Amino acid sequence: MMQNDLASDETRPPQIIYALYLAGIVTANITLLIGVIIAYVYRKEAAPWLQQHYRYLIRTFWIGTLYACIAFLLSIVIVGTLLWPLLAVWLGVRCLLGWINVRKGLTPARPASWLW
C-alpha cells in the first residue's frame, strides 16, 4: 500500500518510536518502555496503514520482552549469554525494516511475524 500524500506529522511518531527502540540497545531498554507507551497512545487515532506499524511496534516490545526473559533464564546455564547479541540484532533488524517501510509509506511486510 503506497501512500503518496504522506504527512510528516503522521509518520513522525512511528519513526521516533523506531529510533527509541534502536536506542534501547544501548540504554538498557529504558527507551523501549517509553516507545511502547507512545505506540499505545497513538495507535487508535492513526491512519489504517500506520496502525499496522503501531501493532508491529507493540508486538516488537512484547516479543522482545519474552525473548529477553528466555535469554535471562538461559543465562543461568551460560547458553543465554550467547542469546543477548542475537536479541540485539533481532531488534535492530526489525526496527530498521519497519523504519524503512514508514519512510516509503508502506505497511510492515509481516506485522504478525515473530522474526522480521
C-alpha positions as CSV (number, residue, x, y, z in Angstrom):
1,M,0.0,0.0,0.0
2,M,1.7,3.1,-1.2
3,Q,0.9,6.5,0.4
4,N,1.7,9.4,-1.9
5,D,0.4,12.1,0.4
6,L,2.4,11.3,3.4
7,A,2.1,13.9,6.1
8,S,5.2,14.2,8.1
9,D,3.2,14.8,11.2
10,E,1.6,11.4,10.8
11,T,4.8,9.5,10.2
12,R,6.9,11.2,12.8
13,P,5.7,9.3,15.9
14,P,6.4,5.8,14.5
15,Q,9.8,7.0,13.3
16,I,10.5,8.3,16.8
17,I,9.4,5.1,18.3
18,Y,11.6,3.1,16.0
19,A,14.5,5.3,17.0
20,L,13.7,4.9,20.7
21,Y,13.7,1.1,20.2
22,L,17.0,1.2,18.5
23,A,18.4,3.4,21.3
24,G,17.1,0.8,23.7
25,I,20.0,-1.4,22.6
26,V,22.4,0.9,24.3
27,T,20.2,2.4,27.1
28,A,19.4,-0.8,28.9
29,N,15.9,-0.9,27.3
30,I,14.6,2.2,29.1
31,T,13.7,3.9,25.8
32,L,11.9,0.8,24.7
33,L,9.4,1.3,27.6
34,I,8.9,4.9,26.6
35,G,8.4,3.9,22.9
36,V,5.8,1.3,23.7
37,I,3.8,3.8,25.8
38,I,3.9,6.2,22.9
39,A,2.8,3.5,20.5
40,Y,-0.2,2.6,22.7
41,V,-1.2,6.3,22.9
42,Y,-1.0,7.0,19.1
43,R,-2.3,3.7,17.6
44,K,-6.1,4.4,17.8
45,E,-6.0,7.7,16.0
46,A,-3.6,6.8,13.3
47,A,-4.4,6.1,9.6
48,P,-5.0,2.4,9.0
49,W,-1.6,1.8,7.3
50,L,0.1,3.4,10.3
51,Q,-2.0,1.4,12.8
52,Q,-0.2,-1.6,11.3
53,H,3.1,0.0,12.3
54,Y,1.9,0.6,15.8
55,R,0.8,-3.0,16.0
56,Y,4.2,-4.1,14.8
57,L,6.0,-1.8,17.3
58,I,3.8,-3.1,20.2
59,R,4.4,-6.7,19.2
60,T,8.1,-6.0,18.9
61,F,8.2,-4.8,22.5
62,W,6.3,-7.8,23.9
63,I,8.0,-10.4,21.8
64,G,11.3,-8.9,22.7
65,T,10.4,-8.9,26.4
66,L,9.6,-12.7,26.1
67,Y,12.9,-13.3,24.3
68,A,14.8,-11.3,26.9
69,C,13.2,-13.4,29.7
70,I,14.1,-16.6,28.0
71,A,17.7,-15.3,27.4
72,F,17.9,-14.3,31.1
73,L,16.7,-17.7,32.3
74,L,19.1,-19.5,30.0
75,S,21.9,-17.2,31.2
76,I,21.9,-19.3,34.3
77,V,23.4,-22.2,32.3
78,I,25.7,-19.9,30.2
79,V,23.7,-20.6,27.0
80,G,21.7,-17.3,27.4
81,T,24.8,-15.2,27.2
82,L,25.0,-16.1,23.6
83,L,21.4,-15.1,23.0
84,W,21.8,-11.4,24.1
85,P,23.7,-10.3,21.0
86,L,21.2,-12.2,18.8
87,L,18.4,-10.4,20.6
88,A,20.1,-7.0,19.9
89,V,20.4,-8.0,16.2
90,W,16.8,-9.1,16.0
91,L,15.6,-5.8,17.5
92,G,17.9,-3.8,15.2
93,V,16.8,-5.6,12.0
94,R,13.1,-5.4,13.0
95,C,13.3,-1.7,13.7
96,L,15.3,-0.8,10.6
97,L,12.9,-2.7,8.3
98,G,9.9,-1.0,10.0
99,W,11.5,2.4,9.8
100,I,12.3,2.0,6.1
101,N,8.7,0.9,5.4
102,V,7.3,4.0,7.2
103,R,9.6,6.3,5.2
104,K,8.4,4.6,2.0
105,G,4.7,4.8,3.0
106,L,4.3,1.0,3.2
107,T,2.9,-1.2,5.9
108,P,5.3,-3.7,7.6
109,A,5.7,-6.7,5.4
110,R,4.7,-9.2,8.1
111,P,3.4,-7.4,11.2
112,A,2.3,-10.6,12.9
113,S,5.8,-12.3,12.5
114,W,7.9,-13.3,15.4
115,L,11.1,-12.8,13.4
116,W,11.1,-10.0,10.8
